[in-house]
Amino acid sequence: MTAAQADLQIDRPRVADGAALWRIARDSKVLDLNSSYSYLLWCRDFAATSAVARDERGEPVGFVTGYVRPDRPDTLLVWQVAVDEAYRGRRLAAALLDGLAARTVAERGLTTLETTISPDNTASQRLFTSFAERHGARLEREVLFDTGLFPDGPHEPEVLYRIGPLPAGAR
């Protein structure tokens, strides 16, 4: 953790964090916003594969949500990453991602991390490309969901980023 992150704590989300995660996602103006109910469920059912950064008051200021893929139990799929605007520029998203990867690899023996990113989300592209570089892991990209699969209007394709194998240091 850097000096700019020293006043923050990274841990597992709690149900009470769901509303704050929803607000952070909404305010990002980049993420596909899910219902507030889904963030509450996420904090309850997927806390072991998610992470939240808390300020000195214990309030969430950033998060990473993820889950272990049922058909690939060695793979963590990162669903969303968001940081409150006041805390951006501190490499907090990278610290959250590194911390979550280290925790889930140690606890579950995961070897691969996946996420999907739309072509216009350059911040996420940089985040996951630099994650792969920091961990010396291979990065593969392929379109997972093409534009035509989305029923709710114009949506860019979602490109799958597959990173692995994760090195022993991340495990």
N, C-alpha and C positions, 0 to 999 in steps of 0.2 A: 504494500500500500504506500502511495506517495504522501508527501507532506500535505498536499491539497486534499487528500482523502483521510487524513489522520483523525479528524473529528467525526468520522462516519463509522458505523458498525454494519457489517454484512452478516445476515443470518437468514433463516427460513421465514417465509411469510406466515402470518396468522390470519384467521378469518377476519378479525377486526381491521386488517390492512386492505381488504378487498375494495372498499370505496376509494381509498387513496390511490390504489393501483389503477382503478378505472379512470380517475381524474388525471393521473399522469399520462395514461395512454391517450385519453381524449385531447389533452392539451399538447401532445406531441404533434398533432396535425399531420402525422405521417402514417401511423399505424391504422390498420383496420380496427375500428372500435367495436368491441364485443359488448354484450349487455352487462350492466352492473352485476347482475345475478351470476354471470359466468365468472367474473373475477372473484366473487365470494366463494364459489365452488372451487375455483382453481386454488385459492389459498387453503381450502380445507383438504382437497383430494390430491393435490400435486405439490404440496409444500416441500416434500423431500427432494423434488427435482426442480425446484425454483429457488430464487434468492431475492432478497430485498435489502436495499441500503437504507439505513436510518440515520437521521441527523442527531445532534446532541440531545434533543427532546424525545427521541425514539420514534419520530414521525418518518414514514417512508418518503424517500426522495428519488428512488430509482428501483427498478426491478428487472429480473429476467424470469420468464416463465418457461417451463419445459416439461417434457414427459419422456418416459422410456417407451420406445415403440414396441407394441405388443408382439409383432412378428419379427422383431430384431432386438432382443433383450440386451444386446451389447451397445445399443445406440440411443443417445440422448437427442431428442428433437427439441430444439429451442424454438418456442412459439413466438414470444415477443420480448423485446428489450426496449426499455424506455427510461429516460432520466429527466427529472424535473428541470425546467429551463434554468432555474437559478443555480443548478449544480452541474451544468454542462461545461465542457472544456477542462475537466479535471481527470479525464480518463476513467471516470467512474464506471461507464459501461464495460470497459475492458476489465476492470477489477472485479466487477460482478460476474462477468463471463468466466474469467480465470478461476475465481473462487468456486463458482457452481461446478465447473468442469472438474476441478481438483476434488471437491467433496463427493460428487456422484461417481467419479472414477474410483476413488478410494472405497466408498461404501458399496458400490455395485459392480465393480470391475468393468466398467464401460470402456470401450476402445474407440468409439466413433461418435462424433458430434455432427448433427445435421441441422439445417435451417433452410427456410425459403426466403428469398429476397426479390422484390420487384426491381426491374432495371433502373427505375428513377430514384431508388433509395441508396444513394452513394455513401451515406454515413454507415449504413449497415454493411455494405460491400467492404468498406475499409476496415470496419470492426472485425469481421470474420476472416478477411484475408490476413490481417495483422495477427489475429489469434493463431491461425495456422502457421504463420512464420515464426511467432514466438515459441511455439511448441514443436517446431521442426516436423510438422505433420503435412501430409499430402492434402491438397485441396482439389476436389473435382467439382465441376459445375455442369448441370444439365437442366433443361426446362422440365419442370415437374407438372405444372398445370398451365396449359396454354390459355390465351385470352378467351377463346370460344367456350371454355368450360364454365365460366362464371355467368350465372343467370341474372345477376343484378346490375347489369349495365356495363359500361366500359371499365375494364380492369386489365392492368398490365399482366403479362405472364408472371408466374412465380417460378424463379430459378432455384433449384435445389443446390445447396452448397453442402458437400459431404467432406468432412475433415477427419482424417485418421490414417493410420492408427495413431492414437494419442500416445506419447512417450511415457516411460515409467515415471518421470518427474511430475506429470499431470495426473498420474494414477496414485 
